[in-house]
Amino acid sequence: MSSVQTLAQLVAHLAQNGLPCELKGSAELEVSGVAPLDKAVAGQLSFLSDDAYKKDLPTTQASVVLLKPEMADLCPTNAIIVSNPYAAYAYCAQQLYTEHWSSSVHHSALIAPDVALPSQCVIGPNVVIESGVSLAQGVIIGAGCVLESGVCIGANTRLYPNVTVMHDCVIGANCFIKSGAVIGGDGFGWAKHNEKWIKIPQLGRVVIGNYVSIGNNSTIDRGALEDTVVEDYCIIDNLVHLGHNVHFGSGGAMAAFTGISGSTRIGKNCVFAGQTATAGHVEIADNVTLMGRAAVTHSIHQSGVYAGLPAIPIADWQKNTIYVKNLAKMSERLKTLQKRVADLESKLGK
C-alpha cells in the first residue's frame, strides 16, 4: 500500500541518503505513487535516467519527475534535479511504498522453548524455529521457513516464505532472503576410495553480512572447514549457487544462473552477469565485471571487464569474436593460397 509524501519530504530523504538534489516546483505538493513517464498521472512520481525515454518527457502527466540537470529545462512539470535519477527513484519508491506491519506469531509456528522472541517480529504460519536460535528486533519470518539450531538473524531482516537456514548460520541486519533459498546446506564435499564416494562432513557455517539480498531458490553452501562468507551490500539474483568456502566481497552483484565453485575468493564491487561461472580455488580482484556466460578458469588479478570461456579482457574477446566470424572466409582464402603455391611449385618442378 502506498503512502503520501510531499516533495519536500522526498528531497530531504534523498539528501539524507547521500543524493543532494534541487527542487524545481512546489515543496508542499503531494505524491502517492510512481509510474513510467508515458503512463503517469497527476499525483504520481516518475523519472528519466535513459535518453531513450526523453521523447516522453514533454508530454508526461506526472506531478514530479526525477531527472539530471541537463534535462531540467525540458521538464513541463515539477522536477527534482539529481545526478543519479535511477538511484533517487529507488529511494523515493521505498518511501512511497513502505510496508506497515504489526508484531504477530502465528499459532501454528513451532518454536523451541529456549528461543526468546523479540518484542517486534512477525512469525508466519508453519514456521519451525529450533533450539538456540537468536532473532533481533524487526525480523519477519515468512510462512513455512525453517531455522535450524543456533541460527542468528539480525535486525529488520526478512525471510520470505519457505526459506531454510541450516544450523549455526548467521544472517546480518536489513537483509532480504527470498522464497525457496537455502542457506547453509552441505557443500559438495566427497572423497573417492575403492570406487566409492565418501562423504566429507561440512563443518563451517554461512555468514552473511548486512543489507544483503538473496533471490528465489538460490543456494549458499556451508563451508567445509572455514565459513562461506557473503559481505555487506551484496545482491544475489534467483537461481544462483555459491559453493562451500566461497568468499564474496562487499558491494557485489550476481545475476541468475551464476555458479561459483568452492573456495573461490571474490573481491569487492564485482558484477557477474547471467550464466557466469568460476572454477574452484580461483581469486578474482576488486571491481571485476564478467559478461554473460563468461567462465573464470584461472585467477583474475586486474580489475576490468572480462568475457568468454576462458574469461579474458573484453577487448581481446571482441577481437577474437571478429576472427571467429571471419573463419569461413579465412579458410577459403587459405585454400586459394595453398592452390596457388601448389601450382607455382608444379611449374618450378618441385
C-alpha positions as CSV (number, residue, x, y, z in Angstrom):
1,M,0.0,0.0,0.0
2,S,1.4,3.4,-1.0
3,S,1.7,6.4,1.4
4,V,1.6,10.1,0.7
5,Q,4.8,12.2,0.7
6,T,5.4,15.8,-0.1
7,L,8.2,16.8,-2.5
8,A,9.9,18.5,0.4
9,Q,9.9,15.1,2.3
10,L,11.3,13.3,-0.7
11,V,14.0,15.8,-1.2
12,A,15.0,15.6,2.4
13,H,15.0,11.8,2.2
14,L,17.3,11.9,-0.8
15,A,19.7,14.3,0.9
16,Q,19.8,12.0,4.0
17,N,20.9,9.1,1.7
18,G,23.7,11.0,0.0
19,L,21.8,12.2,-3.0
20,P,21.7,16.0,-2.8
21,C,19.2,17.5,-5.2
22,E,17.4,20.6,-6.3
23,L,13.6,21.0,-6.3
24,K,12.0,22.9,-9.1
25,G,8.4,23.4,-8.2
26,S,6.1,23.3,-5.1
27,A,7.6,21.8,-2.0
28,E,4.2,21.1,-0.5
29,L,2.9,19.1,-3.5
30,E,1.9,15.6,-2.5
31,V,2.5,12.4,-4.5
32,S,1.3,8.9,-3.6
33,G,2.7,6.6,-6.3
34,V,5.1,6.0,-9.1
35,A,4.7,5.3,-12.8
36,P,6.6,5.5,-16.2
37,L,6.8,8.9,-17.9
38,D,4.3,8.0,-20.6
39,K,1.8,6.4,-18.2
40,A,2.0,8.6,-15.1
41,V,-1.0,10.7,-14.0
42,A,-1.4,13.6,-11.5
43,G,-0.3,12.6,-8.0
44,Q,2.5,10.2,-9.3
45,L,6.2,10.5,-9.5
46,S,8.3,9.4,-12.5
47,F,11.9,9.5,-13.5
48,L,14.2,9.9,-16.6
49,S,17.6,8.2,-16.5
50,D,17.8,6.9,-20.0
51,D,17.9,9.2,-23.1
52,A,15.8,6.6,-24.9
53,Y,12.8,7.8,-23.0
54,K,13.5,11.5,-23.4
55,K,10.7,11.7,-26.0
56,D,8.1,11.0,-23.3
57,L,9.2,13.9,-21.1
58,P,7.4,16.9,-22.8
59,T,4.0,15.2,-22.6
60,T,4.2,13.5,-19.2
61,Q,1.3,13.9,-16.8
62,A,3.4,13.1,-13.8
63,S,3.3,15.5,-10.9
64,V,7.1,15.4,-10.5
65,V,10.0,13.9,-12.5
66,L,13.4,12.9,-11.2
67,L,16.0,13.9,-13.8
68,K,19.5,15.1,-14.5
69,P,20.4,18.8,-14.6
70,E,20.7,18.9,-18.4
71,M,17.1,17.8,-18.7
72,A,15.6,20.3,-16.3
73,D,14.6,22.9,-18.9
74,L,12.7,20.2,-20.9
75,C,10.5,19.2,-18.0
76,P,6.9,20.6,-18.2
77,T,6.1,19.8,-14.6
78,N,7.7,19.9,-11.1
79,A,11.2,18.4,-11.2
80,I,13.7,17.0,-8.6
81,I,17.1,17.6,-10.2
82,V,19.6,15.0,-9.2
83,S,22.8,13.4,-10.5
84,N,21.5,9.8,-10.4
85,P,17.8,9.8,-11.1
86,Y,17.5,6.0,-11.0
87,A,19.0,5.7,-7.5
88,A,16.8,8.6,-6.5
89,Y,13.8,6.8,-7.8
90,A,14.7,3.7,-5.8
91,Y,14.8,5.8,-2.6
92,C,11.6,7.6,-3.4
93,A,9.8,4.4,-4.2
94,Q,10.9,2.9,-0.9
95,Q,9.4,5.9,0.9
96,L,6.1,5.8,-1.0
97,Y,5.7,2.0,-0.6
98,T,6.9,1.4,2.9
99,E,5.3,-1.7,4.4
100,H,3.5,-1.4,7.6
101,W,3.1,-4.5,9.8
102,S,2.3,-5.3,13.4
103,S,4.1,-7.9,15.5
104,S,2.5,-11.3,15.5
105,V,3.3,-15.0,16.0
106,H,1.1,-17.5,14.2
107,H,-0.4,-20.2,16.3
108,S,0.9,-22.9,14.0
109,A,4.5,-22.0,14.4
110,L,6.8,-24.5,16.2
111,I,9.2,-22.6,18.3
112,A,11.7,-24.2,20.7
113,P,11.1,-23.2,24.4
114,D,14.5,-21.6,24.8
115,V,14.0,-19.1,21.9
116,A,13.3,-15.6,23.2
117,L,11.3,-13.8,20.5
118,P,11.9,-10.0,20.3
119,S,9.0,-7.7,21.1
120,Q,8.8,-6.6,17.5
121,C,8.7,-9.5,15.0
122,V,6.5,-11.5,12.7
123,I,6.5,-15.3,12.7
124,G,4.3,-16.7,9.9
125,P,2.3,-20.0,9.7
126,N,4.1,-23.3,10.0
127,V,7.4,-21.8,10.8
128,V,9.9,-24.1,12.6
129,I,12.5,-22.4,14.9
130,E,14.8,-24.8,16.6
131,S,16.8,-24.5,19.9
132,G,19.4,-21.8,20.3
133,V,18.1,-19.5,17.5
134,S,18.6,-15.8,18.1
135,L,16.3,-13.2,16.4
136,A,16.8,-9.5,16.6
137,Q,14.1,-6.8,16.6
138,G,12.1,-6.3,13.5
139,V,12.7,-9.7,11.9
140,I,9.9,-11.1,9.6
141,I,9.9,-14.9,9.1
142,G,7.6,-15.9,6.4
143,A,5.3,-19.0,6.2
144,G,7.0,-22.3,6.1
145,C,10.5,-21.2,7.0
146,V,12.8,-23.4,8.9
147,L,15.6,-22.1,11.2
148,E,17.8,-24.8,12.5
149,S,19.6,-24.8,15.8
150,G,22.0,-22.0,16.5
151,V,20.9,-19.7,13.7
152,C,21.3,-16.0,14.2
153,I,19.2,-13.4,12.3
154,G,19.9,-9.6,12.5
155,A,17.6,-6.7,13.0
156,N,14.9,-6.0,10.3
157,T,15.9,-8.9,8.2
158,R,13.1,-10.5,6.2
159,L,12.8,-14.2,5.2
160,Y,10.2,-14.8,2.6
161,P,8.1,-18.0,2.7
162,N,9.8,-21.4,2.6
163,V,13.4,-20.3,3.3
164,T,15.6,-22.8,5.0
165,V,18.6,-21.6,7.2
166,M,20.7,-24.6,8.3
167,H,22.3,-24.9,11.7
168,D,24.6,-22.2,13.1
169,C,24.4,-19.9,10.1
170,V,24.5,-16.1,10.6
171,I,22.5,-13.6,8.6
172,G,23.0,-9.9,9.3
173,A,20.7,-6.9,9.6
174,N,18.4,-5.5,6.9
175,C,18.7,-8.5,4.6
176,F,16.1,-10.0,2.2
177,I,16.2,-13.7,1.7
178,K,13.6,-14.7,-1.0
179,S,11.4,-17.7,-1.2
180,G,13.0,-21.1,-1.6
181,A,16.5,-20.0,-0.7
182,V,18.6,-22.5,1.2
183,I,21.4,-21.0,3.4
184,G,23.9,-23.4,4.8
185,G,23.2,-26.7,3.1
186,D,26.1,-29.1,2.7
187,G,28.8,-28.3,0.2
188,F,29.8,-30.8,-2.5
189,G,32.4,-32.5,-0.4
190,W,33.3,-36.1,-1.3
191,A,36.5,-38.2,-1.4
192,K,36.8,-41.3,-3.5
193,H,38.2,-44.6,-2.3
194,N,37.9,-48.0,-3.9
195,E,35.4,-46.7,-6.4
196,K,33.2,-45.4,-3.6
197,W,32.4,-41.8,-2.7
198,I,33.0,-41.0,1.0
199,K,31.0,-38.1,2.4
200,I,33.2,-35.3,4.0
201,P,31.4,-33.6,6.9
202,Q,30.8,-29.9,6.2
203,L,31.8,-28.2,9.4
204,G,31.8,-24.5,8.6
205,R,28.9,-22.0,8.5
206,V,27.5,-19.5,6.2
207,V,28.0,-15.9,7.4
208,I,26.0,-13.2,5.6
209,G,26.6,-9.5,6.2
210,N,24.2,-6.6,6.4
211,Y,22.0,-5.2,3.6
212,V,22.3,-8.4,1.5
213,S,19.6,-9.6,-0.8
214,I,19.4,-13.3,-1.9
215,G,17.0,-14.3,-4.6
216,N,14.4,-17.0,-5.0
217,N,15.7,-20.6,-5.0
218,S,19.3,-19.6,-4.6
219,T,21.6,-21.8,-2.5
220,I,24.7,-20.9,-0.5
221,D,26.6,-23.9,0.8
222,R,28.2,-24.0,4.3
223,G,31.9,-24.2,4.5
224,A,33.8,-27.5,4.7
225,L,36.1,-26.3,7.5
226,E,36.1,-22.5,7.3
227,D,33.0,-20.3,6.7
228,T,31.3,-19.4,3.5
229,V,31.1,-15.6,3.6
230,V,28.9,-13.0,1.8
231,E,29.9,-9.5,2.8
232,D,27.7,-6.4,3.2
233,Y,25.6,-4.9,0.4
234,C,25.8,-7.8,-1.9
235,I,22.8,-8.6,-4.2
236,I,22.3,-12.2,-5.5
237,D,19.6,-12.9,-8.1
238,N,17.4,-16.0,-8.4
239,L,18.9,-19.5,-9.0
240,V,22.4,-18.7,-8.0
241,H,24.7,-21.2,-6.4
242,L,27.7,-20.4,-4.1
243,G,29.8,-23.4,-3.2
244,H,31.5,-24.2,0.1
245,N,34.1,-21.7,1.4
246,V,33.3,-19.1,-1.2
247,H,34.1,-15.5,0.0
248,F,32.1,-12.9,-1.8
249,G,33.3,-9.3,-1.2
250,S,31.1,-6.4,-0.3
251,G,29.1,-4.5,-2.9
252,G,29.0,-7.3,-5.4
253,A,26.1,-8.4,-7.7
254,M,25.3,-11.8,-9.3
255,A,22.6,-12.3,-11.9
256,A,20.6,-15.5,-12.4
257,F,22.2,-18.9,-13.1
258,T,25.6,-17.9,-11.8
259,G,27.6,-20.8,-10.3
260,I,30.6,-20.2,-8.1
261,S,32.7,-23.2,-7.3
262,G,34.1,-23.9,-3.9
263,S,36.9,-21.8,-2.3
264,T,36.6,-19.0,-4.8
265,R,37.6,-15.6,-3.4
266,I,35.8,-12.7,-5.0
267,G,36.9,-9.1,-4.4
268,K,34.8,-6.0,-3.7
269,N,32.3,-4.5,-6.1
270,C,32.4,-7.3,-8.6
271,V,29.5,-7.9,-11.1
272,F,28.6,-11.3,-12.5
273,A,26.1,-11.3,-15.4
274,G,23.8,-14.2,-16.1
275,Q,25.1,-17.7,-16.5
276,T,28.6,-16.9,-15.4
277,A,30.8,-19.4,-13.6
278,T,34.1,-20.0,-11.9
279,A,36.4,-22.9,-11.4
280,G,37.2,-23.7,-7.8
281,H,40.1,-22.1,-5.8
282,V,40.4,-19.1,-8.0
283,E,40.8,-15.5,-6.9
284,I,39.1,-12.5,-8.5
285,A,40.3,-9.0,-7.9
286,D,38.1,-6.0,-6.8
287,N,36.0,-4.2,-9.4
288,V,35.8,-7.1,-12.0
289,T,32.8,-7.4,-14.3
290,L,32.0,-10.7,-16.0
291,M,29.8,-10.5,-19.1
292,G,27.1,-13.1,-19.7
293,R,28.3,-16.8,-19.9
294,A,31.9,-15.9,-19.0
295,A,33.8,-18.6,-17.2
296,V,36.7,-17.9,-15.0
297,T,39.2,-20.8,-15.2
298,H,42.2,-19.0,-13.7
299,S,42.6,-16.2,-11.1
300,I,41.9,-12.6,-12.3
301,H,44.3,-10.2,-10.7
302,Q,43.4,-7.0,-12.5
303,S,40.1,-5.0,-12.3
304,G,38.2,-4.6,-15.6
305,V,35.6,-6.2,-17.8
306,Y,36.0,-9.9,-18.9
307,A,34.2,-12.1,-21.3
308,G,34.3,-15.6,-22.9
309,L,35.5,-19.1,-22.0
310,P,38.0,-18.8,-20.6
311,A,37.3,-15.3,-19.4
312,I,39.7,-12.8,-20.9
313,P,39.7,-9.0,-21.1
314,I,36.8,-7.9,-23.2
315,A,38.9,-6.0,-25.8
316,D,40.7,-9.3,-26.5
317,W,37.4,-11.2,-26.6
318,Q,35.9,-8.7,-29.1
319,K,38.9,-9.1,-31.4
320,N,38.7,-12.9,-31.1
321,T,35.0,-12.8,-31.9
322,I,35.7,-10.9,-35.1
323,Y,38.3,-13.5,-36.1
324,V,35.8,-16.3,-35.4
325,K,33.1,-14.6,-37.6
326,N,35.7,-14.5,-40.4
327,L,36.9,-18.1,-40.1
328,A,35.0,-19.3,-43.1
329,K,36.4,-16.5,-45.3
330,M,39.9,-17.1,-44.0
331,S,39.6,-20.8,-44.7
332,E,38.6,-20.1,-48.3
333,R,41.5,-17.7,-48.8
334,L,43.9,-20.2,-47.3
335,K,42.7,-22.9,-49.7
336,T,43.1,-20.5,-52.6
337,L,46.7,-19.6,-51.5
338,Q,47.5,-23.2,-51.0
339,K,46.4,-24.0,-54.5
340,R,48.4,-21.1,-55.9
341,V,51.5,-22.3,-54.1
342,A,50.9,-25.8,-55.3
343,D,50.6,-24.5,-58.9
344,L,53.8,-22.5,-58.6
345,E,55.7,-25.4,-57.2
346,S,54.4,-27.6,-60.0
347,K,55.7,-25.0,-62.6
348,L,59.0,-24.8,-60.9
349,G,59.3,-28.6,-61.0
350,K,59.2,-29.1,-57.3
